[in-house]
Amino acid sequence: MTRTPETPLPSPKERRRLREAQSLSQTDVAAAVGVTRATVRSWENGRTTPRGTTRDAYARLLTGAEEVTPRQETPAPALVGAATGPVRTSPDRAEPTPEPPSETPPAPELAPQPEPALGRDPALGPKPELGPDAELEPLSPSLTPDQAFDALYAFCAPALVRQTYLLTGRRELARESVERAFQLAWHRWPEVAMDRDPAGWVRATAYEFALSPWHRLRPRHRNPEPPPAAPADRALLDVLLQLPPVYRRTLLLYDGVGLNLPETAAETEASTPAAANRLLHAREAVATRLPELAEPKELHRRLAEVASAERLRAAKPTTVRWGGEQRARHWTRAAIAFTVVLIGATTLTLRTAPDHYEPPLAPGATVHGVPPRVAPGPLSAEELALRAKLKGEMVSGPERLVPKAG
């Protein structure tokens, strides 16, 4: 049997260009082909490739042989995800649906997830209105690195501090985690700027630092901070902090930030079924303690209220950049000083260490048969006679030898 050749497809980068040239979003392509938006994103990133009839339909859509009308959707309110990167949900977002056999296996069914609504601080200006398919606009090539970093910081930091507070329950740790994440991003800016999701890169770094177990050894983090003033906020935050860190992070990413299940699994470094099970267990634990939050919509609303009740201010981007540069200088100087000390110690060792083999001295041993030395005592009769004889003989006689003066 002769195998039918597969329909040729352009490169992943060209696929995205062709889609954007037709003014189509990833959601439009997903609806036309019959897959999820995450699958279309995976095709455009080169991680997977469509097969069979799905491949043929995708190829026809890219070449323009099949027309698709872009959907006009009402913009969603300002989101947590809007302040931290691309919003990857739709108003009627349901859990992942089964895909073709060549794609990721289907995940367990979950209840529909509402749109995130954790907004930015009102004092920071108007909130960005982003629709369900909105994404972070690519930074203009004409921007300097400083300007690009400041734009990313202003876009992500305010809401990211609120998310980290829900993750840790500590205000100072939340601010410090976000600042450290952006300082690391500035230190590795070429890598972050070229990343397909810079906001996600910073968010993952901030979460990792905030959940580090080493914080419990720091003196100022041994005592808990004052809880929220409202009793309902205290109860919800207490329930969140009693969850295992990975469950808490999964719940926040899915029900707070608005990531879909595959993206939540990828950011938490877990499989999609594992992320779904963690989410279900976290929701069940919250509903057990707070039955009124059994509905995902109500849980999402309460998360937004708890985060918005705290006045959490992020530092200025110039301060963060300056702090990152100072930290980099400090560690560079420390590394240079350590290297100099190591080289000096090595040189001293080479100069003072022996350059040839010296056999060790054998340990002492007891010699038997030698009479012990005793102190001199009175002379015997024989010794007295011998001394008298020696004294009575001639000085120059043959019996004695006396050295002559030169």
Backbone hydrogen bonds in HBPLUS format (Angstrom, degrees):
<---DONOR---> <-ACCEPTOR-->    atom                        ^
c    i                          cat <-CA-CA->   ^        H-A-AA   ^      H-
h    n   atom  resd res      DA  || num        DHA   H-A  angle D-A-AA Bond
n    s   type  num  typ     dist DA aas  dist angle  dist       angle   num
A0014-GLU N   A0011-SER O   3.01 MM   3  5.13 117.1  2.42 100.7 116.5     1
A0015-ARG N   A0011-SER O   2.90 MM   4  6.18 144.3  2.02 154.0 165.4     2
A0016-ARG N   A0012-PRO O   3.31 MM   4  6.65 157.3  2.37 148.5 151.8     3
A0017-ARG N   A0013-LYS O   3.21 MM   4  6.48 156.6  2.26 140.7 147.4     4
A0018-LEU N   A0014-GLU O   2.89 MM   4  6.08 160.9  1.93 151.6 155.8     5
A0019-ARG N   A0015-ARG O   3.00 MM   4  6.24 154.8  2.07 145.7 152.8     6
A0020-GLU N   A0016-ARG O   2.95 MM   4  6.17 166.7  1.97 154.7 157.5     7
A0021-ALA N   A0017-ARG O   2.89 MM   4  6.03 143.6  2.02 142.7 153.4     8
A0022-GLN N   A0019-ARG O   3.15 MM   3  5.41 140.2  2.31 102.3 112.7     9
A0024-LEU N   A0019-ARG O   3.24 MM   5  5.60 165.5  2.26 146.7 148.2    10
A0023-SER N   A0020-GLU O   2.97 MM   3  4.85 161.1  2.01 104.4 108.8    11
A0029-VAL N   A0025-SER O   3.15 MM   4  6.53 161.1  2.18 151.1 155.2    12
A0030-ALA N   A0026-GLN O   2.90 MM   4  6.07 157.7  1.95 144.3 151.1    13
A0031-ALA N   A0027-THR O   2.90 MM   4  6.09 158.3  1.95 148.4 153.6    14
A0032-ALA N   A0028-ASP O   3.00 MM   4  6.20 152.7  2.07 145.5 153.1    15
A0033-VAL N   A0029-VAL O   2.92 MM   4  6.07 156.9  1.97 152.8 158.5    16
A0034-GLY N   A0030-ALA O   2.79 MM   4  5.65 146.4  1.90 142.4 152.1    17
A0035-VAL N   A0030-ALA O   3.01 MM   5  4.94 151.0  2.10 136.0 142.0    18
A0039-THR N   A0036-THR O   3.11 MM   3  5.30 128.6  2.39  97.7 110.7    19
A0040-VAL N   A0036-THR O   3.28 MM   4  6.74 154.7  2.34 146.9 152.9    20
A0041-ARG N   A0037-ARG O   2.96 MM   4  6.27 159.5  2.00 151.3 157.1    21
A0042-SER N   A0038-ALA O   2.95 MM   4  6.14 148.0  2.05 137.8 146.7    22
A0043-TRP N   A0039-THR O   2.94 MM   4  6.30 146.2  2.06 146.1 155.2    23
A0044-GLU N   A0040-VAL O   3.00 MM   4  6.33 159.1  2.05 151.4 156.4    24
A0045-ASN N   A0041-ARG O   2.94 MM   4  6.15 131.1  2.19 140.8 154.0    25
A0047-ARG N   A0042-SER O   3.09 MM   5  5.36 133.2  2.32 156.6 159.6    26
A0046-GLY N   A0043-TRP O   3.21 MM   3  5.23 149.4  2.31  98.2 107.3    27
A0055-ARG N   A0051-ARG O   3.35 MM   4  4.67 147.1  2.46  97.6 101.8    28
A0055-ARG N   A0052-GLY O   3.10 MM   3  5.35 124.8  2.41 100.7 113.8    29
A0056-ASP N   A0052-GLY O   3.21 MM   4  6.65 153.2  2.29 145.9 153.2    30
A0057-ALA N   A0053-THR O   2.95 MM   4  6.19 165.0  1.98 151.2 154.7    31
A0058-TYR N   A0054-THR O   2.97 MM   4  6.07 156.1  2.03 143.3 150.3    32
A0059-ALA N   A0055-ARG O   2.94 MM   4  6.10 154.9  2.00 146.5 153.1    33
A0060-ARG N   A0056-ASP O   2.98 MM   4  6.25 161.4  2.02 151.4 156.1    34
A0061-LEU N   A0057-ALA O   3.03 MM   4  6.20 154.7  2.10 144.1 151.1    35
A0062-LEU N   A0058-TYR O   3.03 MM   4  6.27 155.0  2.09 146.0 152.2    36
A0063-THR N   A0059-ALA O   3.05 MM   4  6.26 157.2  2.11 150.2 156.0    37
A0065-ALA N   A0060-ARG O   2.94 MM   5  5.03 127.2  2.22 154.5 156.0    38
A0064-GLY N   A0061-LEU O   3.28 MM   3  5.21 151.7  2.37  96.6 104.9    39
A0083-ALA N   A0080-VAL O   3.00 MM   3  5.44 139.9  2.17 108.1 118.7    40
A0084-THR N   A0081-GLY O   3.03 MM   3  4.86 154.3  2.10  97.6 105.6    41
A0085-GLY N   A0081-GLY O   2.85 MM   4  5.61 107.1  2.39 151.8 159.1    42
A0093-ARG N   A0090-SER O   2.95 MM   3  4.89 138.3  2.13 127.4 120.3    43
A0103-GLU N   A0100-PRO O   2.93 MM   3  5.63 166.3  1.95 126.5 131.1    44
A0124-LEU N   A0121-ASP O   2.86 MM   3  5.44 161.5  1.89 121.1 127.5    45
A0125-GLY N   A0122-PRO O   3.26 MM   3  5.75 167.9  2.28 116.0 117.2    46
A0134-ALA N   A0131-GLY O   3.08 MM   3  5.05 165.1  2.10 110.1 112.2    47
A0143-LEU N   A0140-SER O   3.05 MM   3  5.65 166.9  2.07 119.3 123.5    48
A0148-ALA N   A0144-THR O   2.91 MM   4  6.14 163.7  1.93 161.6 166.4    49
A0149-PHE N   A0145-PRO O   2.92 MM   4  6.04 162.0  1.95 148.5 153.4    50
A0150-ASP N   A0146-ASP O   2.94 MM   4  6.12 162.8  1.97 149.2 154.4    51
A0151-ALA N   A0147-GLN O   2.95 MM   4  6.13 151.2  2.04 144.4 151.9    52
A0152-LEU N   A0148-ALA O   3.04 MM   4  6.31 160.7  2.08 148.9 153.6    53
A0153-TYR N   A0149-PHE O   2.86 MM   4  6.07 159.4  1.90 153.2 159.5    54
A0154-ALA N   A0150-ASP O   2.90 MM   4  6.03 166.6  1.92 148.3 151.9    55
A0155-PHE N   A0151-ALA O   3.07 MM   4  6.13 143.4  2.20 139.9 149.6    56
A0156-CYS N   A0152-LEU O   3.02 MM   4  6.11 146.9  2.13 147.3 155.0    57
A0157-ALA N   A0153-TYR O   2.85 MM   4  5.30 157.4  1.90 144.7 152.4    58
A0160-LEU N   A0156-CYS O   3.08 MM   4  6.02 152.7  2.16 155.8 162.9    59
A0161-VAL N   A0157-ALA O   2.99 MM   4  6.12 149.8  2.08 161.1 164.9    60
A0163-GLN N   A0159-ALA O   2.97 MM   4  6.32 158.2  2.02 151.8 157.6    61
A0164-THR N   A0160-LEU O   2.98 MM   4  6.15 163.1  2.01 147.4 151.7    62
A0165-TYR N   A0161-VAL O   2.99 MM   4  6.19 141.9  2.14 140.5 150.8    63
A0166-LEU N   A0162-ARG O   3.13 MM   4  6.51 155.8  2.19 149.4 154.4    64
A0167-LEU N   A0163-GLN O   3.02 MM   4  6.31 137.9  2.20 140.2 152.9    65
A0168-THR N   A0164-THR O   2.97 MM   4  6.14 140.4  2.13 144.1 152.7    66
A0169-GLY N   A0165-TYR O   2.61 MM   4  5.05 154.4  1.67 143.8 152.3    67
A0174-ALA N   A0170-ARG O   3.07 MM   4  6.07 145.1  2.20 132.8 142.0    68
A0175-ARG N   A0171-ARG O   3.05 MM   4  6.43 162.7  2.08 154.9 158.1    69
A0176-GLU N   A0172-GLU O   2.87 MM   4  6.06 166.5  1.89 152.1 156.5    70
A0177-SER N   A0173-LEU O   2.83 MM   4  5.87 155.7  1.89 144.6 151.1    71
A0178-VAL N   A0174-ALA O   3.14 MM   4  6.34 163.0  2.17 149.4 153.1    72
A0179-GLU N   A0175-ARG O   2.96 MM   4  6.19 164.3  1.99 153.6 158.4    73
A0180-ARG N   A0176-GLU O   2.84 MM   4  5.99 163.6  1.87 151.2 155.9    74
A0181-ALA N   A0177-SER O   2.95 MM   4  6.09 153.0  2.02 143.1 150.8    75
A0182-PHE N   A0178-VAL O   3.00 MM   4  6.25 160.7  2.04 151.0 155.3    76
A0183-GLN N   A0179-GLU O   2.82 MM   4  6.01 149.5  1.91 148.1 157.7    77
A0184-LEU N   A0180-ARG O   2.95 MM   4  6.14 157.5  2.00 145.7 151.1    78
A0185-ALA N   A0181-ALA O   2.92 MM   4  6.16 147.2  2.03 138.5 148.7    79
A0186-TRP N   A0182-PHE O   2.83 MM   4  6.06 150.8  1.92 145.0 151.9    80
A0187-HIS N   A0183-GLN O   2.93 MM   4  6.18 150.9  2.02 143.2 151.6    81
A0188-ARG N   A0184-LEU O   2.96 MM   4  6.17 140.8  2.12 142.0 152.1    82
A0191-GLU N   A0188-ARG O   3.13 MM   3  5.65 121.6  2.48 112.6 125.4    83
A0192-VAL N   A0188-ARG O   3.06 MM   4  6.32 162.8  2.09 152.9 158.4    84
A0193-ALA N   A0189-TRP O   2.72 MM   4  5.71 169.9  1.73 163.4 165.6    85
A0194-MET N   A0190-PRO O   3.30 MM   4  6.31 143.7  2.44 134.2 141.8    86
A0195-ASP N   A0192-VAL O   3.09 MM   3  5.07 151.1  2.17 100.7 109.7    87
A0201-TRP N   A0197-ASP O   3.03 MM   4  6.37 150.4  2.12 151.4 160.5    88
A0202-VAL N   A0198-PRO O   3.03 MM   4  6.35 161.1  2.07 154.0 157.3    89
A0203-ARG N   A0199-ALA O   2.90 MM   4  6.09 158.9  1.94 147.5 154.2    90
A0204-ALA N   A0200-GLY O   2.94 MM   4  6.04 166.5  1.96 149.1 152.1    91
A0205-THR N   A0201-TRP O   3.13 MM   4  6.32 157.7  2.18 144.1 150.3    92
A0206-ALA N   A0202-VAL O   2.89 MM   4  6.11 160.5  1.93 153.5 158.6    93
A0207-TYR N   A0203-ARG O   2.96 MM   4  6.17 161.8  1.99 153.1 157.8    94
A0208-GLU N   A0204-ALA O   3.00 MM   4  6.16 159.9  2.04 147.0 152.5    95
A0209-PHE N   A0205-THR O   3.04 MM   4  6.26 161.1  2.07 149.4 154.0    96
A0210-ALA N   A0206-ALA O   2.92 MM   4  6.06 160.0  1.96 148.9 155.0    97
A0211-LEU N   A0207-TYR O   2.99 MM   4  6.11 150.3  2.08 150.0 156.5    98
A0212-SER N   A0209-PHE O   3.30 MM   3  5.26 166.0  2.32 105.5 108.1    99
A0215-HIS N   A0212-SER O   3.44 MM   3  6.21 173.3  2.45 119.0 120.8   100
A0217-LEU N   A0214-TRP O   3.10 MM   3  5.65 159.4  2.15 114.2 120.3   101
A0218-ARG N   A0215-HIS O   3.06 MM   3  5.37 157.9  2.11 110.0 116.9   102
A0221-HIS N   A0218-ARG O   3.10 MM   3  5.46 153.1  2.17 111.9 120.2   103
A0222-ARG N   A0219-PRO O   3.31 MM   3  5.49 169.0  2.33 109.0 111.2   104
A0234-ARG N   A0230-ALA O   2.99 MM   4  6.29 156.4  2.05 152.7 159.8   105
A0235-ALA N   A0231-PRO O   2.93 MM   4  6.17 157.6  1.98 149.4 155.2   106
A0236-LEU N   A0232-ALA O   3.09 MM   4  6.33 163.6  2.11 149.1 152.5   107
A0237-LEU N   A0233-ASP O   2.96 MM   4  6.10 168.3  1.98 152.3 156.0   108
A0238-ASP N   A0234-ARG O   2.87 MM   4  5.96 153.3  1.95 146.3 154.0   109
A0239-VAL N   A0235-ALA O   3.04 MM   4  6.29 153.9  2.11 145.3 151.7   110
A0240-LEU N   A0236-LEU O   2.97 MM   4  6.25 159.6  2.01 151.5 157.1   111
A0241-LEU N   A0237-LEU O   2.97 MM   4  6.16 160.3  2.01 149.6 154.3   112
A0242-GLN N   A0238-ASP O   3.17 MM   4  6.33 128.4  2.45 137.4 149.7   113
A0242-GLN N   A0239-VAL O   3.24 MM   3  5.24 138.9  2.42  96.0 107.4   114
A0243-LEU N   A0240-LEU O   3.14 MM   3  5.47 154.3  2.20 106.8 114.6   115
A0247-TYR N   A0244-PRO O   3.00 MM   3  5.31 121.0  2.36 108.2 123.3   116
A0248-ARG N   A0244-PRO O   2.89 MM   4  6.13 165.1  1.92 164.1 169.2   117
A0249-ARG N   A0245-PRO O   2.89 MM   4  6.08 156.8  1.95 148.7 154.8   118
A0250-THR N   A0246-VAL O   3.03 MM   4  6.15 157.1  2.08 139.7 145.7   119
A0251-LEU N   A0247-TYR O   2.94 MM   4  6.15 163.9  1.96 153.6 157.6   120
A0252-LEU N   A0248-ARG O   3.01 MM   4  6.19 158.1  2.06 147.0 152.9   121
A0253-LEU N   A0249-ARG O   2.95 MM   4  6.12 162.9  1.98 151.6 156.0   122
A0254-TYR N   A0250-THR O   3.04 MM   4  6.15 160.9  2.08 149.6 154.5   123
A0255-ASP N   A0251-LEU O   2.85 MM   4  5.63 154.4  1.91 146.3 153.4   124
A0256-GLY N   A0252-LEU O   2.84 MM   4  4.71 133.6  2.05 118.8 130.0   125
A0257-VAL N   A0252-LEU O   2.86 MM   5  6.35 152.4  1.93 154.6 163.8   126
A0258-GLY N   A0253-LEU O   2.97 MM   5  6.15 131.1  2.22 134.6 148.5   127
A0259-LEU N   A0253-LEU O   3.06 MM   6  5.89 157.4  2.12 156.6 152.8   128
A0264-THR N   A0260-ASN O   2.88 MM   4  6.07 154.7  1.94 155.0 163.4   129
A0265-ALA N   A0261-LEU O   2.89 MM   4  6.09 158.5  1.93 152.4 158.2   130
A0266-ALA N   A0262-PRO O   2.92 MM   4  6.14 152.9  1.99 143.5 151.0   131
A0267-GLU N   A0263-GLU O   2.98 MM   4  6.18 160.0  2.02 148.2 152.8   132
A0268-THR N   A0264-THR O   3.05 MM   4  6.19 147.0  2.16 144.7 153.2   133
A0270-ALA N   A0265-ALA O   2.84 MM   5  4.91 170.6  1.85 147.9 150.3   134
A0269-GLU N   A0266-ALA O   3.21 MM   3  4.97 158.1  2.26  97.8 103.5   135
A0275-ALA N   A0271-SER O   2.93 MM   4  6.22 158.5  1.97 153.9 159.9   136
A0276-ALA N   A0272-THR O   2.96 MM   4  6.19 156.5  2.01 151.2 157.7   137
A0277-ASN N   A0273-PRO O   2.95 MM   4  6.21 156.8  2.01 149.1 154.6   138
A0278-ARG N   A0274-ALA O   2.96 MM   4  6.21 157.5  2.01 148.8 155.1   139
A0279-LEU N   A0275-ALA O   2.95 MM   4  6.15 156.5  2.00 147.4 153.7   140
A0280-LEU N   A0276-ALA O   2.96 MM   4  6.20 160.2  2.00 149.1 154.3   141
A0281-HIS N   A0277-ASN O   2.97 MM   4  6.14 162.9  1.99 150.1 154.6   142
A0282-ALA N   A0278-ARG O   2.90 MM   4  6.05 156.2  1.96 146.9 153.8   143
A0283-ARG N   A0279-LEU O   2.92 MM   4  6.13 165.2  1.95 152.1 155.9   144
A0284-GLU N   A0280-LEU O   2.93 MM   4  6.09 154.3  2.00 143.5 151.3   145
A0285-ALA N   A0281-HIS O   2.91 MM   4  6.12 153.4  1.98 146.2 152.9   146
A0286-VAL N   A0282-ALA O   3.02 MM   4  6.28 158.4  2.06 150.4 156.0   147
A0287-ALA N   A0283-ARG O   2.86 MM   4  6.05 162.8  1.89 151.2 156.3   148
A0288-THR N   A0284-GLU O   2.92 MM   4  6.05 141.8  2.07 141.9 151.8   149
A0289-ARG N   A0285-ALA O   3.35 MM   4  6.61 157.0  2.41 144.2 148.0   150
A0290-LEU N   A0286-VAL O   2.77 MM   4  5.79 159.5  1.81 155.1 162.3   151
A0293-LEU N   A0290-LEU O   2.95 MM   3  5.71 167.4  1.96 127.0 131.3   152
A0294-ALA N   A0291-PRO O   3.20 MM   3  5.48 148.8  2.30 121.0 117.8   153
A0299-LEU N   A0295-GLU O   2.98 MM   4  6.26 160.9  2.02 156.5 162.6   154
A0300-HIS N   A0296-PRO O   2.84 MM   4  5.98 158.0  1.89 147.4 153.4   155
A0301-ARG N   A0297-LYS O   2.97 MM   4  6.21 155.4  2.03 144.5 151.2   156
A0302-ARG N   A0298-GLU O   2.95 MM   4  6.18 158.6  2.00 150.0 155.3   157
A0303-LEU N   A0299-LEU O   2.95 MM   4  6.17 154.8  2.02 149.3 156.2   158
A0304-ALA N   A0300-HIS O   3.07 MM   4  6.33 154.7  2.13 145.4 152.0   159
A0305-GLU N   A0301-ARG O   3.00 MM   4  6.32 151.4  2.08 144.5 152.4   160
A0306-VAL N   A0302-ARG O   2.94 MM   4  6.16 165.7  1.96 154.6 157.4   161
A0307-ALA N   A0303-LEU O   3.07 MM   4  6.20 162.3  2.10 146.9 151.9   162
A0308-SER N   A0304-ALA O   2.96 MM   4  6.02 151.8  2.04 143.3 151.4   163
A0309-ALA N   A0305-GLU O   2.97 MM   4  6.02 132.5  2.20 143.5 154.4   164
A0319-THR N   A0316-LYS O   3.07 MM   3  5.29 119.8  2.45 101.6 116.1   165
A0320-VAL N   A0316-LYS O   3.08 MM   4  6.45 155.5  2.14 152.9 160.1   166
A0321-ARG N   A0317-PRO O   2.87 MM   4  6.11 164.8  1.89 153.6 157.5   167
A0322-TRP N   A0318-THR O   2.91 MM   4  6.05 162.5  1.95 146.4 151.6   168
A0323-GLY N   A0319-THR O   2.86 MM   4  6.02 157.6  1.91 145.9 152.4   169
A0324-GLY N   A0320-VAL O   2.87 MM   4  6.10 156.0  1.93 149.7 156.1   170
A0325-GLU N   A0321-ARG O   2.95 MM   4  6.21 156.1  2.01 149.7 156.0   171
A0326-GLN N   A0322-TRP O   2.90 MM   4  6.13 158.8  1.95 149.6 155.6   172
A0327-ARG N   A0323-GLY O   2.89 MM   4  6.06 158.1  1.94 147.1 153.2   173
A0328-ALA N   A0324-GLY O   2.92 MM   4  6.12 153.7  1.99 143.3 150.7   174
A0329-ARG N   A0325-GLU O   2.90 MM   4  6.19 157.9  1.95 149.1 154.9   175
A0330-HIS N   A0326-GLN O   2.88 MM   4  6.10 159.9  1.92 149.4 155.3   176
A0331-TRP N   A0327-ARG O   3.01 MM   4  6.24 168.4  2.02 152.5 154.5   177
A0332-THR N   A0328-ALA O   2.90 MM   4  6.02 148.3  2.00 143.5 153.1   178
A0333-ARG N   A0329-ARG O   2.86 MM   4  6.08 165.3  1.88 155.2 158.2   179
A0334-ALA N   A0330-HIS O   2.90 MM   4  6.14 156.5  1.96 147.4 154.8   180
A0335-ALA N   A0331-TRP O   2.89 MM   4  6.00 152.7  1.96 140.1 147.3   181
A0336-ILE N   A0332-THR O   2.91 MM   4  6.19 154.6  1.98 147.4 154.6   182
A0337-ALA N   A0333-ARG O   2.84 MM   4  6.05 164.7  1.86 152.3 156.4   183
A0338-PHE N   A0334-ALA O   2.91 MM   4  6.08 160.4  1.95 146.3 151.9   184
A0339-THR N   A0335-ALA O   2.94 MM   4  6.10 153.5  2.01 142.4 150.0   185
A0340-VAL N   A0336-ILE O   2.89 MM   4  6.17 156.3  1.95 151.7 158.1   186
A0341-VAL N   A0337-ALA O   2.96 MM   4  6.21 164.0  1.98 152.5 156.4   187
A0342-LEU N   A0338-PHE O   2.91 MM   4  6.09 157.7  1.96 146.5 153.1   188
A0343-ILE N   A0339-THR O   2.87 MM   4  6.11 157.9  1.92 148.8 154.7   189
A0344-GLY N   A0340-VAL O   2.86 MM   4  6.09 160.4  1.90 151.4 157.0   190
A0345-ALA N   A0341-VAL O   2.90 MM   4  6.09 163.2  1.92 151.4 155.7   191
A0346-THR N   A0342-LEU O   2.99 MM   4  6.15 154.0  2.06 143.3 150.7   192
A0347-THR N   A0343-ILE O   2.90 MM   4  6.12 159.6  1.94 150.1 155.7   193
A0348-LEU N   A0344-GLY O   2.94 MM   4  6.13 166.1  1.96 154.0 157.3   194
A0349-THR N   A0345-ALA O   3.03 MM   4  6.14 154.5  2.09 141.9 148.9   195
A0350-LEU N   A0346-THR O   2.97 MM   4  6.24 155.5  2.03 148.0 154.5   196
A0351-ARG N   A0347-THR O   2.99 MM   4  6.25 148.2  2.09 148.7 157.6   197
A0352-THR N   A0348-LEU O   3.04 MM   4  6.14 153.2  2.11 148.9 155.1   198
A0353-ALA N   A0349-THR O   2.91 MM   4  5.61 139.7  2.08 145.3 152.7   199
A0384-LEU N   A0380-SER O   2.94 MM   4  6.20 150.9  2.02 147.4 155.9   200
A0385-ALA N   A0381-ALA O   2.97 MM   4  6.19 156.4  2.02 147.2 153.2   201
A0386-LEU N   A0382-GLU O   2.97 MM   4  6.18 158.0  2.02 147.2 153.0   202
A0387-ARG N   A0383-GLU O   3.01 MM   4  6.18 155.8  2.07 142.0 148.5   203
A0388-ALA N   A0384-LEU O   3.00 MM   4  6.24 155.9  2.06 145.6 152.3   204
A0389-LYS N   A0385-ALA O   2.99 MM   4  6.18 155.8  2.05 147.0 153.5   205
A0390-LEU N   A0386-LEU O   3.01 MM   4  6.24 162.2  2.04 150.4 154.6   206
A0391-LYS N   A0387-ARG O   3.05 MM   4  6.24 155.7  2.11 146.5 153.0   207
A0392-GLY N   A0388-ALA O   2.97 MM   4  6.11 142.5  2.11 143.8 153.8   208
A0393-GLU N   A0389-LYS O   3.22 MM   4  6.39 131.5  2.47 146.7 156.4   209
A0400-ARG N   A0397-GLY O   3.20 MM   3  5.80 156.5  2.26 112.4 118.4   210
